[in-house]
Amino acid sequence: MTLRFTEEEYREWLANRKRKQAGTTAQQAVPAAGAAASSLPDAGAKRSKYGNHRVEIDGKKFDSKHEARVYEELMARVRAGELRTVCRQVSFDLPGNIRYVADFVTIAPDMSIEGVYDAKSAITRKNRVYINKRKQMEACWGITIKEV
């Protein structure tokens, strides 16, 4: 079932909802008549599946705080000279038209792959799809994914 509101109907619906929640008067809850549609609250915002929060560091966006911390640790190794560079969101093709996207691939100073890293929580490590892709990476490419 789809609900369709005009802007005025939406404001009235919000006012009634706020009135019921906070016990306020209709005048306090109704936005100004000239308010733009973009100023309306986002009714579609919802919690992510695993409760992660997106983060931005150095102008780069990360899917979780944990992934951002792992990136900072790897970049510290680059600055120390242990690694040449860190590549983000590297895609690997697997049999059956399956694609695995690694969070980070680190390149050693001699231009070889030092490691493939994936920022995983305890819950996502148990995901059956991820486990199958990890096994395929080992079998097809000979790459062991380092879960951090």
Number of C-alpha atoms within 10 A of each C-alpha: 3 4 4 8 11 8 14 12 11 14 18 17 14 18 20 17 13 17 17 11 9 9 11 13 13 14 10 11 18 18 17 10 9 6 10 10 8 7 8 13 9 8 6 5 7 8 8 9 6 10 9 13 12 14 16 12 12 6 7 9 12 18 14 17 16 18 23 19 15 17 21 14 11 20 18 13 16 18 11 10 12 15 20 19 20 20 13 16 12 12 13 12 13 15 10 6 6 10 12 16 13 18 22 23 21 22 19 17 14 9 11 10 16 17 16 19 21 19 21 16 13 9 8 13 14 11 10 10 10 13 13 10 18 16 15 18 19 12 12 11 12 10 15 15 18 14 13 12
